[in-house]
Amino acid sequence: MGRKVADMTRQLEDSPGASANGASPIGAGALTGMERRSAIDAVRLRIGMAISLGLLKPGERLPDQEDVALGLSVSPITARRALASLADQGVVVRRRGRAGGTFVADDPPRDVLAELTASPAESQAVNRLVDRRLLFECAVTHYAALNASAEQLDELERLTREMAESTDWSAYHQADEQFHQLVGTASRLGTAVGVYHETLAELYAYFIPYPIELLHKSNCDHIALVAALRAGKIEEAVEVSRKHVNILHRTMFMGLAQGGSHPAHA
């Protein structure tokens, strides 16, 4: 497996888009599905799909507005306007006072939720993006097992603890993103790391909220990966990463809409 991963990595490094300035062929042909919508509508869609799929329950409190923005990797003003729009449509309700905040409505309008659905073309595009990330993930994990410093391994372990202690999907997502970015950096694959980070960012743009209990289960993969990296077990580390990404075909919104597995995070 080690030789195969090394071959994949060389293909990535030698690809025409992996130029010296870090330009990404992925960025040139970026997914157009959600990008056709405004940033506000994209956030509305992501929250709406989470409600439709039962990941956000009626009456459930959403994180604070700033945390919603961080958890969905958007600006605070985008998150605020998206939540205001959803409130106007009755999908969420806002309550004032000490126990206030933004909550999923007890009975969100079904016609509104039906409009907040990704198209089949978007689902197909995201499945292709998962495959693209799978190739990168195996490569960066292989080289992280060879090149990660003790300090980087310590930081990866700290991030697994942070994810384990997270109490909502926003905090978990922020630590998860840092974790995978650091695995890429630890690979020391030069400009290819930037392309990998761009792929992560593209995929995280399709992240929807998940129950924290299920995200904590996904964190078991992160813990196993750090253990394998520390031990220098290249094949074991690559296999953990391969499974962790491959399951996204079933656990992201496109798989869940077709009756896929319980969700797990990227």
TORKOL-4160 file (C-alpha; in steps of 0.2 Angstrom, whole numbers, padded with zeros to 4 digits, m for minus):
266
<pt num="1" X="0000" Y="0000" Z="0000"/>
<pt num="2" X="0014" Y="0012" Z="0004"/>
<pt num="3" X="0021" Y="0011" Z="m0014"/>
<pt num="4" X="0003" Y="0014" Z="m0021"/>
<pt num="5" X="0001" Y="0029" Z="m0010"/>
<pt num="6" X="0018" Y="0036" Z="m0015"/>
<pt num="7" X="0013" Y="0034" Z="m0033"/>
<pt num="8" X="m0003" Y="0043" Z="m0030"/>
<pt num="9" X="0006" Y="0057" Z="m0022"/>
<pt num="10" X="0018" Y="0059" Z="m0036"/>
<pt num="11" X="0004" Y="0060" Z="m0048"/>
<pt num="12" X="m0004" Y="0074" Z="m0038"/>
<pt num="13" X="0013" Y="0084" Z="m0037"/>
<pt num="14" X="0016" Y="0081" Z="m0056"/>
<pt num="15" X="m0002" Y="0087" Z="m0061"/>
<pt num="16" X="m0002" Y="0103" Z="m0072"/>
<pt num="17" X="m0012" Y="0112" Z="m0059"/>
<pt num="18" X="0000" Y="0110" Z="m0045"/>
<pt num="19" X="0011" Y="0124" Z="m0050"/>
<pt num="20" X="0024" Y="0133" Z="m0040"/>
<pt num="21" X="0012" Y="0147" Z="m0034"/>
<pt num="22" X="0000" Y="0134" Z="m0027"/>
<pt num="23" X="m0014" Y="0137" Z="m0040"/>
<pt num="24" X="m0027" Y="0123" Z="m0039"/>
<pt num="25" X="m0035" Y="0114" Z="m0054"/>
<pt num="26" X="m0049" Y="0111" Z="m0042"/>
<pt num="27" X="m0052" Y="0130" Z="m0040"/>
<pt num="28" X="m0053" Y="0132" Z="m0058"/>
<pt num="29" X="m0067" Y="0120" Z="m0060"/>
<pt num="30" X="m0075" Y="0123" Z="m0043"/>
<pt num="31" X="m0092" Y="0116" Z="m0039"/>
<pt num="32" X="m0105" Y="0127" Z="m0046"/>
<pt num="33" X="m0121" Y="0120" Z="m0037"/>
<pt num="34" X="m0121" Y="0130" Z="m0021"/>
<pt num="35" X="m0111" Y="0144" Z="m0028"/>
<pt num="36" X="m0126" Y="0148" Z="m0040"/>
<pt num="37" X="m0135" Y="0153" Z="m0024"/>
<pt num="38" X="m0130" Y="0168" Z="m0013"/>
<pt num="39" X="m0120" Y="0165" Z="0002"/>
<pt num="40" X="m0136" Y="0168" Z="0012"/>
<pt num="41" X="m0146" Y="0156" Z="0003"/>
<pt num="42" X="m0132" Y="0143" Z="0004"/>
<pt num="43" X="m0133" Y="0144" Z="0023"/>
<pt num="44" X="m0152" Y="0143" Z="0023"/>
<pt num="45" X="m0150" Y="0127" Z="0012"/>
<pt num="46" X="m0138" Y="0119" Z="0024"/>
<pt num="47" X="m0148" Y="0122" Z="0040"/>
<pt num="48" X="m0164" Y="0118" Z="0031"/>
<pt num="49" X="m0157" Y="0101" Z="0025"/>
<pt num="50" X="m0151" Y="0097" Z="0042"/>
<pt num="51" X="m0169" Y="0100" Z="0049"/>
<pt num="52" X="m0177" Y="0090" Z="0035"/>
<pt num="53" X="m0165" Y="0075" Z="0038"/>
<pt num="54" X="m0169" Y="0075" Z="0056"/>
<pt num="55" X="m0151" Y="0081" Z="0061"/>
<pt num="56" X="m0158" Y="0096" Z="0069"/>
<pt num="57" X="m0174" Y="0092" Z="0080"/>
<pt num="58" X="m0189" Y="0103" Z="0083"/>
<pt num="59" X="m0186" Y="0114" Z="0097"/>
<pt num="60" X="m0167" Y="0112" Z="0097"/>
<pt num="61" X="m0157" Y="0127" Z="0101"/>
<pt num="62" X="m0144" Y="0133" Z="0088"/>
<pt num="63" X="m0127" Y="0139" Z="0093"/>
<pt num="64" X="m0125" Y="0158" Z="0095"/>
<pt num="65" X="m0125" Y="0168" Z="0079"/>
<pt num="66" X="m0106" Y="0170" Z="0079"/>
<pt num="67" X="m0104" Y="0152" Z="0082"/>
<pt num="68" X="m0116" Y="0147" Z="0068"/>
<pt num="69" X="m0105" Y="0158" Z="0056"/>
<pt num="70" X="m0089" Y="0149" Z="0062"/>
<pt num="71" X="m0097" Y="0132" Z="0061"/>
<pt num="72" X="m0102" Y="0135" Z="0043"/>
<pt num="73" X="m0087" Y="0145" Z="0038"/>
<pt num="74" X="m0096" Y="0160" Z="0033"/>
<pt num="75" X="m0096" Y="0178" Z="0039"/>
<pt num="76" X="m0106" Y="0184" Z="0054"/>
<pt num="77" X="m0117" Y="0195" Z="0043"/>
<pt num="78" X="m0121" Y="0181" Z="0032"/>
<pt num="79" X="m0126" Y="0170" Z="0046"/>
<pt num="80" X="m0136" Y="0183" Z="0054"/>
<pt num="81" X="m0146" Y="0187" Z="0038"/>
<pt num="82" X="m0149" Y="0168" Z="0034"/>
<pt num="83" X="m0156" Y="0165" Z="0051"/>
<pt num="84" X="m0167" Y="0181" Z="0050"/>
<pt num="85" X="m0173" Y="0174" Z="0033"/>
<pt num="86" X="m0177" Y="0157" Z="0041"/>
<pt num="87" X="m0186" Y="0165" Z="0055"/>
<pt num="88" X="m0197" Y="0176" Z="0044"/>
<pt num="89" X="m0202" Y="0159" Z="0035"/>
<pt num="90" X="m0205" Y="0150" Z="0051"/>
<pt num="91" X="m0191" Y="0138" Z="0050"/>
<pt num="92" X="m0183" Y="0144" Z="0066"/>
<pt num="93" X="m0190" Y="0155" Z="0080"/>
<pt num="94" X="m0180" Y="0168" Z="0090"/>
<pt num="95" X="m0183" Y="0170" Z="0109"/>
<pt num="96" X="m0177" Y="0184" Z="0120"/>
<pt num="97" X="m0171" Y="0183" Z="0138"/>
<pt num="98" X="m0158" Y="0173" Z="0148"/>
<pt num="99" X="m0165" Y="0157" Z="0140"/>
<pt num="100" X="m0167" Y="0164" Z="0123"/>
<pt num="101" X="m0158" Y="0161" Z="0107"/>
<pt num="102" X="m0163" Y="0154" Z="0090"/>
<pt num="103" X="m0172" Y="0137" Z="0090"/>
<pt num="104" X="m0179" Y="0125" Z="0077"/>
<pt num="105" X="m0197" Y="0128" Z="0075"/>
<pt num="106" X="m0209" Y="0115" Z="0083"/>
<pt num="107" X="m0217" Y="0113" Z="0066"/>
<pt num="108" X="m0207" Y="0120" Z="0052"/>
<pt num="109" X="m0217" Y="0123" Z="0036"/>
<pt num="110" X="m0215" Y="0108" Z="0025"/>
<pt num="111" X="m0216" Y="0118" Z="0009"/>
<pt num="112" X="m0202" Y="0129" Z="0014"/>
<pt num="113" X="m0191" Y="0114" Z="0019"/>
<pt num="114" X="m0195" Y="0106" Z="0002"/>
<pt num="115" X="m0187" Y="0121" Z="m0007"/>
<pt num="116" X="m0171" Y="0120" Z="0004"/>
<pt num="117" X="m0165" Y="0104" Z="m0005"/>
<pt num="118" X="m0149" Y="0101" Z="m0015"/>
<pt num="119" X="m0151" Y="0096" Z="m0033"/>
<pt num="120" X="m0146" Y="0079" Z="m0040"/>
<pt num="121" X="m0132" Y="0088" Z="m0049"/>
<pt num="122" X="m0126" Y="0095" Z="m0033"/>
<pt num="123" X="m0126" Y="0078" Z="m0025"/>
<pt num="124" X="m0116" Y="0071" Z="m0039"/>
<pt num="125" X="m0104" Y="0085" Z="m0039"/>
<pt num="126" X="m0101" Y="0082" Z="m0020"/>
<pt num="127" X="m0098" Y="0064" Z="m0022"/>
<pt num="128" X="m0085" Y="0067" Z="m0035"/>
<pt num="129" X="m0077" Y="0080" Z="m0023"/>
<pt num="130" X="m0077" Y="0066" Z="m0009"/>
<pt num="131" X="m0067" Y="0055" Z="m0021"/>
<pt num="132" X="m0055" Y="0069" Z="m0025"/>
<pt num="133" X="m0052" Y="0072" Z="m0006"/>
<pt num="134" X="m0050" Y="0053" Z="m0004"/>
<pt num="135" X="m0035" Y="0053" Z="m0015"/>
<pt num="136" X="m0027" Y="0067" Z="m0007"/>
<pt num="137" X="m0031" Y="0061" Z="0011"/>
<pt num="138" X="m0022" Y="0045" Z="0008"/>
<pt num="139" X="m0007" Y="0054" Z="0001"/>
<pt num="140" X="m0005" Y="0067" Z="0015"/>
<pt num="141" X="m0008" Y="0054" Z="0028"/>
<pt num="142" X="0006" Y="0043" Z="0021"/>
<pt num="143" X="0018" Y="0057" Z="0021"/>
<pt num="144" X="0012" Y="0064" Z="0038"/>
<pt num="145" X="0017" Y="0047" Z="0045"/>
<pt num="146" X="0034" Y="0050" Z="0039"/>
<pt num="147" X="0037" Y="0068" Z="0042"/>
<pt num="148" X="0026" Y="0074" Z="0056"/>
<pt num="149" X="0035" Y="0082" Z="0070"/>
<pt num="150" X="0033" Y="0078" Z="0089"/>
<pt num="151" X="0025" Y="0096" Z="0091"/>
<pt num="152" X="0013" Y="0093" Z="0077"/>
<pt num="153" X="0008" Y="0076" Z="0084"/>
<pt num="154" X="0005" Y="0084" Z="0101"/>
<pt num="155" X="m0006" Y="0097" Z="0093"/>
<pt num="156" X="m0016" Y="0084" Z="0083"/>
<pt num="157" X="m0019" Y="0075" Z="0100"/>
<pt num="158" X="m0024" Y="0091" Z="0108"/>
<pt num="159" X="m0037" Y="0094" Z="0094"/>
<pt num="160" X="m0044" Y="0076" Z="0097"/>
<pt num="161" X="m0047" Y="0081" Z="0115"/>
<pt num="162" X="m0055" Y="0097" Z="0110"/>
<pt num="163" X="m0067" Y="0088" Z="0098"/>
<pt num="164" X="m0071" Y="0076" Z="0112"/>
<pt num="165" X="m0075" Y="0090" Z="0124"/>
<pt num="166" X="m0086" Y="0100" Z="0111"/>
<pt num="167" X="m0104" Y="0102" Z="0115"/>
<pt num="168" X="m0111" Y="0107" Z="0099"/>
<pt num="169" X="m0108" Y="0105" Z="0080"/>
<pt num="170" X="m0100" Y="0122" Z="0078"/>
<pt num="171" X="m0086" Y="0120" Z="0090"/>
<pt num="172" X="m0083" Y="0102" Z="0084"/>
<pt num="173" X="m0082" Y="0108" Z="0066"/>
<pt num="174" X="m0069" Y="0121" Z="0069"/>
<pt num="175" X="m0057" Y="0109" Z="0078"/>
<pt num="176" X="m0060" Y="0096" Z="0065"/>
<pt num="177" X="m0055" Y="0108" Z="0051"/>
<pt num="178" X="m0039" Y="0113" Z="0060"/>
<pt num="179" X="m0035" Y="0094" Z="0063"/>
<pt num="180" X="m0036" Y="0090" Z="0045"/>
<pt num="181" X="m0027" Y="0105" Z="0039"/>
<pt num="182" X="m0013" Y="0101" Z="0051"/>
<pt num="183" X="m0012" Y="0083" Z="0044"/>
<pt num="184" X="m0009" Y="0090" Z="0027"/>
<pt num="185" X="0004" Y="0103" Z="0033"/>
<pt num="186" X="0013" Y="0089" Z="0043"/>
<pt num="187" X="0015" Y="0079" Z="0026"/>
<pt num="188" X="0027" Y="0092" Z="0020"/>
<pt num="189" X="0021" Y="0090" Z="0002"/>
<pt num="190" X="0025" Y="0107" Z="m0003"/>
<pt num="191" X="0013" Y="0116" Z="m0015"/>
<pt num="192" X="0002" Y="0100" Z="m0015"/>
<pt num="193" X="m0003" Y="0104" Z="0003"/>
<pt num="194" X="m0011" Y="0120" Z="m0003"/>
<pt num="195" X="m0021" Y="0111" Z="m0016"/>
<pt num="196" X="m0027" Y="0098" Z="m0002"/>
<pt num="197" X="m0032" Y="0113" Z="0009"/>
<pt num="198" X="m0042" Y="0120" Z="m0005"/>
<pt num="199" X="m0051" Y="0103" Z="m0007"/>
<pt num="200" X="m0055" Y="0103" Z="0011"/>
<pt num="201" X="m0062" Y="0120" Z="0010"/>
<pt num="202" X="m0073" Y="0116" Z="m0005"/>
<pt num="203" X="m0080" Y="0100" Z="0004"/>
<pt num="204" X="m0083" Y="0110" Z="0021"/>
<pt num="205" X="m0094" Y="0122" Z="0011"/>
<pt num="206" X="m0106" Y="0108" Z="0010"/>
<pt num="207" X="m0105" Y="0103" Z="0029"/>
<pt num="208" X="m0122" Y="0103" Z="0037"/>
<pt num="209" X="m0125" Y="0102" Z="0056"/>
<pt num="210" X="m0125" Y="0085" Z="0065"/>
<pt num="211" X="m0129" Y="0079" Z="0082"/>
<pt num="212" X="m0114" Y="0081" Z="0093"/>
<pt num="213" X="m0116" Y="0063" Z="0099"/>
<pt num="214" X="m0113" Y="0056" Z="0081"/>
<pt num="215" X="m0098" Y="0068" Z="0079"/>
<pt num="216" X="m0090" Y="0062" Z="0095"/>
<pt num="217" X="m0091" Y="0044" Z="0087"/>
<pt num="218" X="m0082" Y="0051" Z="0071"/>
<pt num="219" X="m0068" Y="0058" Z="0082"/>
<pt num="220" X="m0063" Y="0040" Z="0086"/>
<pt num="221" X="m0056" Y="0040" Z="0069"/>
<pt num="222" X="m0045" Y="0055" Z="0073"/>
<pt num="223" X="m0039" Y="0047" Z="0089"/>
<pt num="224" X="m0034" Y="0031" Z="0080"/>
<pt num="225" X="m0026" Y="0041" Z="0066"/>
<pt num="226" X="m0015" Y="0050" Z="0079"/>
<pt num="227" X="m0010" Y="0034" Z="0087"/>
<pt num="228" X="m0005" Y="0026" Z="0070"/>
<pt num="229" X="0005" Y="0042" Z="0065"/>
<pt num="230" X="0014" Y="0042" Z="0082"/>
<pt num="231" X="0019" Y="0024" Z="0079"/>
<pt num="232" X="0024" Y="0027" Z="0061"/>
<pt num="233" X="0012" Y="0013" Z="0055"/>
<pt num="234" X="0010" Y="0020" Z="0038"/>
<pt num="235" X="m0003" Y="0007" Z="0031"/>
<pt num="236" X="m0013" Y="0008" Z="0046"/>
<pt num="237" X="m0014" Y="0027" Z="0046"/>
<pt num="238" X="m0019" Y="0027" Z="0028"/>
<pt num="239" X="m0032" Y="0014" Z="0030"/>
<pt num="240" X="m0040" Y="0025" Z="0044"/>
<pt num="241" X="m0040" Y="0040" Z="0033"/>
<pt num="242" X="m0047" Y="0031" Z="0018"/>
<pt num="243" X="m0062" Y="0024" Z="0028"/>
<pt num="244" X="m0064" Y="0041" Z="0037"/>
<pt num="245" X="m0067" Y="0050" Z="0020"/>
<pt num="246" X="m0075" Y="0036" Z="0010"/>
<pt num="247" X="m0089" Y="0035" Z="0022"/>
<pt num="248" X="m0094" Y="0053" Z="0018"/>
<pt num="249" X="m0103" Y="0046" Z="0002"/>
<pt num="250" X="m0116" Y="0039" Z="0014"/>
<pt num="251" X="m0115" Y="0051" Z="0029"/>
<pt num="252" X="m0116" Y="0068" Z="0020"/>
<pt num="253" X="m0132" Y="0075" Z="0015"/>
<pt num="254" X="m0133" Y="0066" Z="m0002"/>
<pt num="255" X="m0131" Y="0049" Z="0006"/>
<pt num="256" X="m0143" Y="0052" Z="0020"/>
<pt num="257" X="m0156" Y="0058" Z="0008"/>
<pt num="258" X="m0155" Y="0041" Z="0000"/>
<pt num="259" X="m0156" Y="0032" Z="0016"/>
<pt num="260" X="m0137" Y="0031" Z="0020"/>
<pt num="261" X="m0129" Y="0028" Z="0037"/>
<pt num="262" X="m0129" Y="0038" Z="0052"/>
<pt num="263" X="m0119" Y="0054" Z="0049"/>
<pt num="264" X="m0101" Y="0057" Z="0054"/>
<pt num="265" X="m0091" Y="0072" Z="0051"/>
<pt num="266" X="m0077" Y="0075" Z="0039"/>
